[in-house]
Amino acid sequence: MHNIEKSADTQIERFTQREETLLHTDFSQSPTLLDGFLHPELFEISPIGSYTSRSEIVNWLLVKSPTQRWHLSQFKVVELAADTMLVCYQANSISDGVVKATGSLRSSIWRFHDQQWRLQFHQATKN
């Protein structure tokens, strides 16, 4: 099988880093890097309640503004299975160096697939 670190702090650090990398990296410069982050069966439920396919998510990641930044906080990581983690957190966009008061609660399911943690499901709910 694979060696997965069990420490709660290590898990929070690992998935905070992966979520931040997805949001803050300019993948338009290296689109093939996305395959190391995104599970082949990835889908999302958008803030308005619609399904978003993997290809739509990839397209968004490739065209999003490279200067957009997010403040991510209140991380919780729950092990659902040895190869499956639920990650929940608060995301607020940053504009002119100021964190917006409203944002979204987010949940992601990460699966250990092909020797890497890959995002398989994501949902954002505005708050």
GUTIMAR-943929 format. One record per residue: x, z, y of N, C-alpha, C, O in turn; residue in one letter. Coordinates in steps of 0.1 Angstrom, whole numbers, plus 2048, in hexadecimal, padded with zeros to 3 digits. Example, Ala and Ser with C-alpha at 12.3 -4.5 7.8 and 13.67 -1.06 7.14 Angstrom:
! GUTIMAR-943929
<<884; 84E; 7C7>; <87B; 84E; 7D3>; <884; 84E; 7DF>; <88E; 855; 7DF>; "A">
<<880; 847; 7EA>; <889; 847; 7F5>; <881; 84F; 800>; <886; 850; 80B>; "S">
END
This chain:
! GUTIMAR-943929
<<809; 800; 7F4>; <800; 800; 800>; <809; 800; 80C>; <813; 7F9; 80C>; "M">
<<805; 807; 817>; <80D; 807; 823>; <80F; 816; 828>; <807; 81F; 824>; "H">
<<819; 818; 830>; <81B; 825; 835>; <815; 827; 843>; <819; 820; 84C>; "N">
<<80A; 82E; 844>; <803; 830; 850>; <805; 83F; 855>; <802; 848; 84D>; "I">
<<80B; 840; 861>; <80D; 84E; 866>; <7FF; 855; 869>; <7F6; 84F; 86E>; "E">
<<7FE; 861; 865>; <7F2; 869; 865>; <7F0; 872; 871>; <7E5; 876; 874>; "K">
<<7FB; 874; 879>; <7FA; 87D; 884>; <7F0; 878; 88F>; <7F0; 86D; 892>; "S">
<<7E7; 881; 893>; <7DD; 87D; 89D>; <7E3; 878; 8AA>; <7DF; 86E; 8B0>; "A">
<<7EE; 87F; 8AF>; <7F5; 87A; 8BB>; <7FB; 86D; 8B9>; <7FA; 864; 8C2>; "D">
<<801; 86A; 8AE>; <807; 85E; 8AB>; <7FC; 853; 8AA>; <7FE; 848; 8AF>; "T">
<<7F1; 856; 8A4>; <7E6; 84C; 8A3>; <7E1; 849; 8B1>; <7DF; 83D; 8B4>; "Q">
<<7DE; 853; 8B9>; <7DA; 850; 8C7>; <7E4; 848; 8CF>; <7E0; 83E; 8D5>; "I">
<<7F0; 84B; 8CE>; <7FB; 843; 8D5>; <7FB; 835; 8D0>; <7FC; 82B; 8D8>; "E">
<<7FA; 833; 8C2>; <7FB; 825; 8BD>; <7EF; 81D; 8C2>; <7F1; 811; 8C6>; "R">
<<7E3; 822; 8C1>; <7D8; 81A; 8C5>; <7D5; 819; 8D4>; <7D0; 80F; 8D9>; "F">
<<7DA; 823; 8DB>; <7DA; 821; 8EA>; <7E3; 816; 8EE>; <7DF; 80D; 8F6>; "T">
<<7EF; 815; 8E8>; <7F8; 80A; 8EB>; <7F2; 7FD; 8E7>; <7F4; 7F3; 8EE>; "Q">
<<7EC; 7FC; 8DB>; <7E6; 7EF; 8D7>; <7DB; 7EA; 8E0>; <7DA; 7DF; 8E3>; "R">
<<7D2; 7F4; 8E4>; <7C7; 7F0; 8ED>; <7CD; 7EC; 8FA>; <7C8; 7E2; 900>; "E">
<<7D6; 7F3; 900>; <7DC; 7F0; 90D>; <7E3; 7E2; 90C>; <7E2; 7DA; 916>; "E">
<<7EA; 7E0; 901>; <7F1; 7D3; 900>; <7E7; 7C7; 900>; <7E9; 7BD; 907>; "T">
<<7DC; 7C9; 8F9>; <7D2; 7BE; 8F9>; <7CC; 7BC; 907>; <7CA; 7B0; 90B>; "L">
<<7CA; 7C6; 90E>; <7C4; 7C5; 91C>; <7CE; 7C0; 926>; <7CA; 7B9; 930>; "L">
<<7DB; 7C4; 925>; <7E4; 7C2; 930>; <7EE; 7B7; 92E>; <7F6; 7B3; 937>; "H">
<<7EF; 7B1; 922>; <7F8; 7A6; 91F>; <7F3; 799; 923>; <7E7; 796; 921>; "T">
<<7FC; 791; 929>; <7F8; 783; 92D>; <7FB; 77A; 920>; <806; 775; 91F>; "D">
<<7F1; 779; 918>; <7F2; 772; 90B>; <7F3; 762; 90D>; <7F6; 75B; 904>; "F">
<<7EF; 75E; 91A>; <7F0; 750; 91C>; <7FE; 74A; 91B>; <801; 73F; 918>; "S">
<<808; 753; 91D>; <816; 750; 91B>; <81B; 74F; 90C>; <824; 748; 909>; "Q">
<<814; 756; 904>; <817; 757; 8F5>; <80B; 759; 8ED>; <809; 764; 8E8>; "S">
<<802; 74F; 8EC>; <7F5; 751; 8E5>; <7F6; 755; 8D7>; <7ED; 75C; 8D1>; "P">
<<801; 751; 8D0>; <803; 755; 8C2>; <804; 764; 8C0>; <802; 768; 8B5>; "T">
<<808; 76B; 8CA>; <809; 77A; 8C9>; <7FC; 780; 8C5>; <7FB; 78B; 8BF>; "L">
<<7F1; 77A; 8C9>; <7E3; 77F; 8C6>; <7E1; 781; 8B7>; <7DA; 78A; 8B4>; "L">
<<7E6; 778; 8AF>; <7E4; 77A; 8A1>; <7E9; 787; 89B>; <7E4; 78B; 891>; "D">
<<7F3; 78D; 8A2>; <7F8; 79A; 89E>; <7EF; 7A5; 8A2>; <7F1; 7B1; 89E>; "G">
<<7E5; 7A3; 8AA>; <7DC; 7AD; 8AF>; <7CE; 7AB; 8AA>; <7C6; 7B5; 8A9>; "F">
<<7CA; 79F; 8A7>; <7BB; 79C; 8A4>; <7B9; 799; 896>; <7BF; 790; 890>; "L">
<<7B0; 7A0; 890>; <7AC; 79E; 882>; <7A5; 791; 881>; <79E; 78D; 88A>; "H">
<<7A7; 789; 876>; <7A0; 77C; 874>; <791; 77D; 875>; <78A; 774; 879>; "P">
<<78B; 789; 872>; <77C; 78A; 873>; <777; 792; 87F>; <76C; 797; 87F>; "E">
<<77F; 792; 889>; <77C; 799; 896>; <76F; 794; 89C>; <76D; 788; 89D>; "L">
<<767; 79E; 8A1>; <75C; 79B; 8AA>; <759; 7A6; 8B3>; <75F; 7B1; 8B1>; "F">
<<751; 7A4; 8BD>; <74F; 7AE; 8C7>; <740; 7AF; 8CB>; <739; 7A5; 8CA>; "E">
<<73B; 7BA; 8CF>; <72E; 7BC; 8D5>; <731; 7BE; 8E4>; <737; 7C8; 8E7>; "I">
<<72D; 7B5; 8EC>; <730; 7B6; 8FB>; <728; 7C1; 901>; <71E; 7C6; 8FC>; "S">
<<72B; 7C4; 90E>; <723; 7CE; 915>; <714; 7CA; 917>; <70C; 7D3; 91A>; "P">
<<711; 7BD; 916>; <703; 7B9; 918>; <6FC; 7B8; 90A>; <6F1; 7B4; 909>; "I">
<<703; 7BC; 8FF>; <6FD; 7BC; 8F2>; <6FE; 7AF; 8EA>; <6F6; 7AE; 8E0>; "G">
<<706; 7A6; 8EE>; <707; 799; 8E6>; <714; 799; 8DE>; <71E; 7A0; 8E1>; "S">
<<713; 791; 8D3>; <71F; 790; 8CA>; <729; 786; 8D0>; <725; 77C; 8D6>; "Y">
<<736; 78A; 8CF>; <740; 781; 8D4>; <749; 77E; 8C8>; <74E; 787; 8C1>; "T">
<<74C; 771; 8C6>; <755; 76D; 8BA>; <763; 76F; 8BD>; <768; 772; 8C9>; "S">
<<76B; 76F; 8B3>; <77A; 770; 8B4>; <77F; 765; 8BD>; <787; 768; 8C6>; "R">
<<77A; 759; 8BC>; <77F; 74E; 8C5>; <77C; 750; 8D3>; <784; 74D; 8DC>; "S">
<<770; 756; 8D6>; <76C; 759; 8E4>; <775; 764; 8E9>; <779; 764; 8F5>; "E">
<<778; 76E; 8E1>; <781; 779; 8E5>; <78F; 774; 8E8>; <795; 777; 8F2>; "I">
<<794; 76B; 8DF>; <7A1; 765; 8E1>; <7A1; 75D; 8EF>; <7AB; 75E; 8F7>; "V">
<<797; 755; 8F1>; <796; 74E; 8FE>; <797; 757; 90A>; <79E; 754; 913>; "N">
<<78F; 762; 909>; <78F; 76B; 914>; <79D; 771; 916>; <7A2; 772; 922>; "W">
<<7A4; 775; 90B>; <7B1; 77B; 90C>; <7BB; 771; 912>; <7C5; 775; 919>; "L">
<<7B9; 764; 910>; <7C3; 75A; 915>; <7C1; 757; 923>; <7CA; 752; 92A>; "L">
<<7B4; 759; 929>; <7B2; 755; 937>; <7B0; 761; 940>; <7AF; 75F; 94C>; "V">
<<7B0; 76D; 93B>; <7AE; 779; 944>; <7B9; 77A; 94E>; <7C4; 775; 94B>; "K">
<<7B6; 780; 959>; <7C0; 782; 963>; <7CC; 78A; 95E>; <7CA; 795; 959>; "S">
<<7D8; 785; 960>; <7E4; 78D; 95C>; <7E7; 799; 965>; <7EF; 7A2; 961>; "P">
<<7E0; 79A; 970>; <7E2; 7A5; 979>; <7D7; 7B0; 977>; <7D9; 7BB; 97D>; "T">
<<7CD; 7AD; 970>; <7C2; 7B7; 96E>; <7C8; 7C3; 966>; <7CE; 7C1; 95B>; "Q">
<<7C5; 7CF; 96A>; <7CA; 7DB; 963>; <7BE; 7E4; 960>; <7B4; 7E4; 968>; "R">
<<7C0; 7EC; 956>; <7B5; 7F5; 952>; <7BB; 803; 950>; <7C7; 805; 94C>; "W">
<<7B4; 80D; 953>; <7B8; 81B; 950>; <7B0; 81F; 944>; <7A3; 820; 944>; "H">
<<7B7; 822; 939>; <7B1; 826; 92D>; <7B3; 835; 92B>; <7BE; 83A; 92C>; "L">
<<7A8; 83C; 927>; <7A9; 84B; 925>; <79F; 84F; 91A>; <798; 848; 915>; "S">
<<7A0; 85C; 918>; <797; 863; 90E>; <797; 85D; 900>; <78D; 85B; 8FA>; "Q">
<<7A3; 85A; 8FB>; <7A4; 853; 8EE>; <7A1; 85D; 8E3>; <7A4; 869; 8E3>; "F">
<<799; 858; 8DA>; <796; 85E; 8CD>; <799; 854; 8C2>; <795; 849; 8C3>; "K">
<<7A0; 859; 8B8>; <7A3; 850; 8AC>; <79E; 857; 8A0>; <7A1; 863; 89D>; "V">
<<795; 850; 898>; <790; 856; 88C>; <793; 84D; 880>; <791; 841; 881>; "V">
<<799; 853; 876>; <79C; 84B; 86A>; <790; 849; 862>; <78A; 853; 85D>; "E">
<<78B; 83C; 860>; <780; 839; 858>; <784; 837; 84A>; <77C; 83A; 840>; "L">
<<78F; 832; 847>; <795; 82F; 83A>; <7A4; 82F; 83C>; <7A9; 82E; 848>; "A">
<<7AC; 82E; 832>; <7BB; 82E; 833>; <7BF; 822; 83C>; <7CA; 822; 842>; "A">
<<7B8; 817; 83B>; <7BC; 80B; 843>; <7B2; 807; 84E>; <7B2; 7FC; 853>; "D">
<<7AA; 811; 852>; <7A0; 80E; 85D>; <79E; 81A; 866>; <79C; 825; 862>; "T">
<<7A0; 817; 873>; <79F; 821; 87E>; <795; 81D; 888>; <793; 812; 88C>; "M">
<<78D; 827; 88C>; <784; 826; 897>; <78A; 82C; 8A3>; <78F; 837; 8A3>; "L">
<<78B; 824; 8AE>; <791; 828; 8BB>; <787; 828; 8C6>; <781; 81D; 8C8>; "V">
<<785; 833; 8CC>; <77B; 834; 8D8>; <783; 838; 8E4>; <78B; 841; 8E3>; "C">
<<77F; 832; 8F0>; <785; 836; 8FC>; <77D; 832; 908>; <774; 82A; 907>; "Y">
<<781; 837; 914>; <77B; 833; 920>; <784; 829; 927>; <790; 82B; 927>; "Q">
<<77F; 81E; 92C>; <787; 814; 934>; <781; 812; 942>; <775; 80F; 943>; "A">
<<789; 813; 94C>; <785; 811; 959>; <78F; 807; 95F>; <79B; 808; 95E>; "N">
<<78A; 7FC; 966>; <793; 7F3; 96C>; <79A; 7F9; 978>; <795; 802; 97F>; "S">
<<7A5; 7F3; 97C>; <7AD; 7F8; 987>; <7AD; 7ED; 992>; <7B0; 7E1; 98E>; "I">
<<7A9; 7F0; 99E>; <7A9; 7E6; 9A9>; <7B0; 7EB; 9B4>; <7AD; 7F6; 9BA>; "S">
<<7BA; 7E4; 9B9>; <7C3; 7E8; 9C4>; <7C9; 7F6; 9C2>; <7C9; 7FE; 9CB>; "D">
<<7CC; 7F9; 9B6>; <7D2; 806; 9B2>; <7C9; 811; 9B1>; <7CD; 81D; 9AE>; "G">
<<7BC; 80E; 9B2>; <7B1; 819; 9B1>; <7A9; 817; 9A4>; <7A5; 80C; 9A1>; "V">
<<7A8; 822; 99C>; <7A0; 821; 990>; <791; 822; 994>; <78D; 82B; 99A>; "V">
<<78A; 818; 98F>; <77B; 818; 992>; <774; 823; 98B>; <778; 827; 980>; "K">
<<76A; 829; 992>; <763; 834; 98C>; <75B; 831; 980>; <75A; 839; 977>; "A">
<<755; 825; 980>; <74D; 821; 974>; <756; 817; 96B>; <75F; 811; 970>; "T">
<<753; 817; 95F>; <75A; 80F; 956>; <752; 80C; 949>; <746; 809; 94A>; "G">
<<759; 80E; 93E>; <752; 80C; 931>; <757; 815; 926>; <763; 818; 926>; "S">
<<74F; 81A; 91E>; <753; 821; 912>; <755; 816; 907>; <74D; 80C; 906>; "L">
<<760; 817; 900>; <764; 80C; 8F7>; <767; 812; 8E9>; <76C; 81D; 8E8>; "R">
<<764; 80A; 8DF>; <767; 80E; 8D2>; <76D; 802; 8CB>; <768; 7F6; 8CC>; "S">
<<777; 804; 8C3>; <77E; 7F9; 8BB>; <780; 7FE; 8AD>; <782; 80A; 8AA>; "S">
<<77F; 7F4; 8A4>; <783; 7F7; 896>; <78F; 7EF; 894>; <78F; 7E3; 895>; "I">
<<79A; 7F6; 890>; <7A7; 7F0; 88C>; <7A9; 7F1; 87D>; <7A7; 7FB; 877>; "W">
<<7AD; 7E5; 877>; <7AF; 7E5; 869>; <7BE; 7E2; 867>; <7C4; 7D9; 86E>; "R">
<<7C4; 7E8; 85D>; <7D2; 7E5; 859>; <7D1; 7D9; 850>; <7CD; 7D9; 845>; "F">
<<7D5; 7CD; 855>; <7D4; 7C0; 84F>; <7E1; 7B8; 850>; <7E6; 7B7; 85B>; "H">
<<7E6; 7B3; 845>; <7F3; 7AC; 845>; <7FE; 7B3; 84C>; <805; 7AE; 854>; "D">
<<7FF; 7C0; 849>; <80A; 7C9; 84D>; <809; 7CD; 85C>; <813; 7D1; 862>; "Q">
<<7FD; 7CB; 862>; <7FC; 7CE; 871>; <7EE; 7D4; 873>; <7E4; 7D0; 86C>; "Q">
<<7ED; 7DC; 87D>; <7E0; 7E1; 882>; <7DA; 7D5; 88A>; <7E0; 7D1; 894>; "W">
<<7CE; 7D1; 887>; <7C7; 7C6; 88E>; <7B9; 7CA; 891>; <7B2; 7D0; 88A>; "R">
<<7B5; 7C6; 89D>; <7A8; 7C9; 8A2>; <79E; 7C0; 89B>; <79E; 7B4; 89A>; "L">
<<794; 7C7; 894>; <78A; 7C0; 88D>; <77C; 7C0; 894>; <774; 7B7; 892>; "Q">
<<779; 7CB; 89C>; <76D; 7CC; 8A3>; <76F; 7D3; 8B0>; <778; 7DC; 8B1>; "F">
<<767; 7CF; 8BA>; <768; 7D6; 8C7>; <75A; 7D6; 8CE>; <752; 7CC; 8CC>; "H">
<<757; 7E1; 8D5>; <74B; 7E2; 8DC>; <74E; 7E9; 8E9>; <755; 7F3; 8EA>; "Q">
<<748; 7E4; 8F4>; <749; 7EB; 901>; <73B; 7ED; 907>; <733; 7E5; 906>; "A">
<<739; 7FA; 90B>; <72C; 7FE; 911>; <72F; 803; 91F>; <736; 80D; 921>; "T">
<<729; 7FC; 929>; <72B; 800; 937>; <725; 80E; 939>; <71B; 812; 934>; "K">
<<72D; 816; 941>; <728; 823; 945>; <72B; 826; 954>; <727; 830; 959>; "N">
END
